[in-house]
């Protein structure tokens, strides 16, 4: 196949220019932005400065500081460079360097042994979004389906948020995210965009500068995004639905509700209005901790501003009532009729617009629907033999892990560790650094980074399909995810299945052509495709995504649509019967009690991205150390001073952290920012010791910000 050639290390060395050539690629990390990047390439085949592509209309030349420093990560002295075999006890840290052939032979032999003893479902390929590249991330599914290994129900991130949004709209799409710049009021709800989605702030601040738009930020503590707000509303964790209900109550009460719009576009506005009669600002104030005046002022602002853009994040949906909270917040835009206006409506994720046909890449044609689907978030329960988590099947005795670090990021960490330390469990980890998970593996394989391979990208927070071509050569002993999958397929006898024996560019070309987006050559020429649909489609002017075109104020929680809907052999999850008929506050969260008087949220850190970037010195210097933010009044009552070592715990375990007194925290609320490596904690255990893996209604997910805990000063 004739394909275009990107700028590589070789062309960089021979280009007759008076300055370094520039390569064009995409940030691969698990972030809604998928920023288009310009990368300086040096004559000796290395990358230099990394910056946002100014000609991409969403990235608009702006990227986060951690990605701008990417050369520090690429050339880190601690990067994994050669395959290794564990020699001592698990976690002991004694390794032997081996060749790639030997390493892959041993992985394949372990899988064959596991299958012979317990059946094909004893092997569990386990992955996530350490790269958002479609080829390098999702090829593992092709091997899974070909070998009939245990299925993977990915629940750790999006289930509650996507389900709550789609239950209302019937589709996972929304207004062009660039329309924030055309709004008169941007409501940033449940995302610390300054730290985690800097492009959201680019467009919101443009609206403020050019249109005098107001920026409202709703969150649970005074984070960097709150400091940028014209109106900052600090709610108690898990109470966002109460605020949304009060705003809609005021809209009906004071005439802000667009009744003619709802008559055309909503299922039961009269039922909603009757339901909200008792959801007064006073009622919501008692639940959220906001004053009645704050609620009234916010409702009046969005009610009198037609071009109100609700940018709904993931944070407030990481609660056990998160699906209902997302649906409630989303419903405000329908009550107000905000969807009708450019710069108005509610946006969460654009996943539906890209229409990438990855059936060949993922091997879906030969997927067996009878194979069990194991919950990603419940890996601790799976590996410790919980019958329900195992779907009443046999044990998992072999893992292949790519693009994720469950020994650090998964909930119920003590169960996770217990499972990984089993003597009968074989673990192969393909990684860039010696993560917490790699440290307990049997075989560790060194992985490429994004500028060292070709891939295709899209991300729900924006509107582009982007090409990420190989820009520099990887170290000679480092291999791509695709290489590992292909080589294992050969050894396991399934490389003749459709989708195997193709390289990255062939996969990209076939995906694009099957999806109606042109070819690899076209994308190599243009760098990206603007996939944003027309205004009427994006704003649901032709009707919402349900067959009758109506927004659902009253969704069918047990049977309604979701991109993250569990397979039929799993079914609805959690306390579905407790979800409300209409938007409402749902008391299924871990409420504080006498034994656990505090609520704990595990929020993102600015210089980390999940457990990525925790290996770089610049990130450590900026973040300092693992700490827990405590409201000063709470600290004084407990005799805790800034910098003290404190203990916090619940029925899942306890950990020690340093205290950080934070005036912007709410009484009774604790914030622990960032997923630090376990070894950086005082006792070698991280924050996810305290988080739970119980499935959230209706379709599963992990409620990382929903934890009741006790707190005390460490007297030792």
Secondary structure, 3 states (H helix, E strand, C coil): CCCCCCCCHHHHHHCCCCCCEEEEEECCCCCCCCCEEEEEECCCCCEEEEEECCCCCCCCCCCCHHHHCHHHHHCCCCCCCCCEEECCCCCCCCEEECCHHHHHHHHHHHHHHHHHHHCHHHEEEEECCCCCCHHHHHHHHHHHHHHCCCEEECCCCCHHHHHHHHHHHCCCCCCCHHHHHHCCEEEEECCCHHHHCHHHHHHHHHHHHHHCCEEEEEECECCCCHHHCCEEEECCCCCHHHHHHHHHHHHHHHCCCCHHHHHHHECCHHHHHHHHHHCCHHHHHHHHCCCHHHHHHHHHHHHCCCCEEEEECCHHHCCCCHHHHHHHHHHHHHHHCHHHCCCCEEECCCHHHHCCCCHHHHCHHHCCCCCCEEEHHHHHHHHCCCCCCCCCCCCCCEEEEECCCHHHHCCCHHHHHHHHCCCCCEEEEEECCCCCCHHHCCEEEEECCHHHCCEEEECCCCCEEEEECCCCCCCCCCECHHHHHHHHHHHHCCCCCCCCCCCHHHHHHHHHHHHCCCCHHHHHHHCEEECCCCHHHHCCCCCCCCCCCCECCCCCCCCCCCCCCCCCCCCCCCCHHHCCCCCCCCCCCCCCCCCCCEEEECCCCCCCECCECCCCHHHHHHHCCCEEEECHHHHHHCCCCCCCEEEEEECCEEEEEEEEECCCECCCEEECCCCCCHHHCCCCCCHHHCCCCCCCCCCCCCCCCCEEEEEEECCC
